[in-house]
Amino acid sequence: MSETKRKGSGTEELPGGTLAIWSGVPESENACQGVGVLLSSRLVDLMTEYKVVNSRLLWVRFKMGLTKLFLLAVYAPVASSSRAELEEFWENVREVLDLVKGNERTVVCGDLNGWVGIARPGYESVLGKFGDKRVNDAGKLILAVCKEKGLLVTNTMFNHRKIDM
């Protein structure tokens, strides 16, 4: 979940064994930003570790049989944010992704607040041929991190209905 606007950070067990993990701004600040995940009781049993990084990032590790998964939940600053704020966010993302172990699959989910476009020279390993053709500066930062960390922008790998773009 992105832009939760929930203050502080913590966990809460919800009905049915669902677990909410969230991170937001300090209690003393106006509600803004915020990131969170909701885990079904089945996923809670598979969770091995989690960490709240800041009001825009948290991560969770899972072990599912032989498969290990590193889930990074994000809420990126909007494209009109200062260059310094955007660069700080992406540096934090890089630092968190450095924690990923070689035997873990990585999923980054949330609102990245950027337009990445579609496949073009230099980004064949990152982008597919489907999606919106628009690219902005925030999207270029997304692509740089994906290329550096060996990640795919998976929603460019399959066709979409026009209404979904």
N, C-alpha and C positions, 0 to 999 in steps of 0.2 A: 504494500500500500504506500502511496506517496501523498504528500501534502496532507498528512493526518491532522496537523495543528494541535496534536496532543502534547501537553507540556511534560517535561521530565522524561525519565526512561524507566522501563521496568517490564514485568510480565504479569499476565492475569489469566487465570484459568476461566474459561467460559463454559457454558452448558455443553454437554456432550464430550467433554474432555479436550475441546479445542483450546489451544494456547495462543494468546496474543503476546507478541514481543514488540515493543515500540521504543522509539527514541525521538525526543523533540527538544525544543529550546528549553532553557532553564525556567523554573516556575515564575521567576521575577520578570520575565520578558513577555511581550505581547505574543499571543499564539500565532505562529507561522511555521513554515517548513514542516518537518516531521516525516518519519519513515517507519514502517512497521511490516510485520508478517503475521499471518494467521496460520497456525499449523493444526491439522486434524490430529486426533488422538493417535492415529496410526503413525503420522510423521513425528509426533512428539516422542514416541517410543524409539524412533530411528535417529533422533537428534543426539549428537555426541558433544556438541559445544556450540556456543553462540557468543557474540560480542557486539555490544552497542558501541559504535565508533564516535558518532556525533549526531546532530539533528538531521543529517542527510544520508548517513550510511550505517548499516548494521549487517552482520553476516552470521550465517548458520551453517554448521557442518552436519552432514548426515552419513550414516553407514547403512547401506541397503544390501545385505548379503556381501558379495564381493565388490560392489560398486560403492565408491565414496563420492559424495557431492558437496561442493562448496557453493552456497547460495549467497549472493550479495544483493541486498535490497538498497536501492538508491533513489534519491530525489535531487536531481541536478538543479542548479540555479537557472533561472530563465535566461534566454539568449541576450536580453538587454542588461543583464548584470554586468558589473565591472569586469574587465579582463582579469584583474587580480583575483576576484572572487571565483571566477570560472577556473583559472589556473590552479588555485588552491584546492578547489573541489577535485579536479582531475588528478592532482598530485596525491591527494588522500586516496582516491580510487586506486591509483597505481600502487601505493603502499599496501593497501589491503590485498590487492591481487598478487602482490609478492608473497603473501602468506599461503597461497594455494600450493598444495603439495603435488608432486608429479603424478601421483596416482589418483588425483581427484578430478572429477568433471566439474566444470565451472558454469554457473548460470548467473547472469547479471539481469535483474529485473527491476522495473520501476519506471519512473518518468525521467528520461535523459534530456528532455527539453532541447532537442536538436533535430535538424533535417539532414540525413546522411546521403540521400540520393540513391542511385542504383549503380550496378557494376560499371566500372571504368578502369582504364589502365592504371596499374599500381595498387589496385584494391581487389583484385580477383579472389584473393584468399579471405576477404572480409565480407564483401557484398555480393548478393545475388542480383538477378535481373528484374526483379519485381518490386513495385512500390512507387512512391512519389519521386520524381526526378529532382526535386528541390534540394539544395544543399546550403547550409549557412555556416557561420564561423563555429557555432557550438557543435554542429554536426562534424566539422573537420576535427575538432578535439576528440569527439567520440571515435571517429575513424582512426585517429593516431593511436589512441589507447588500444583499440581492438587489434590493430595491426601489430603493435608492439607486444601485446600479450597473447596473440594467437587466438583471438575470439572472433566469432561470426556474428553478424547482424542477422539473426535468423528470420525475422519477418520480411527480409528481402529475398528469401529462398523459395517462396511460394506465391502463387497468384492471389490477388485480393479482389473482392467486389469493389466497385467504384465507391460505394457508400462507406466502406470501411477505411478509406484512405484519407 
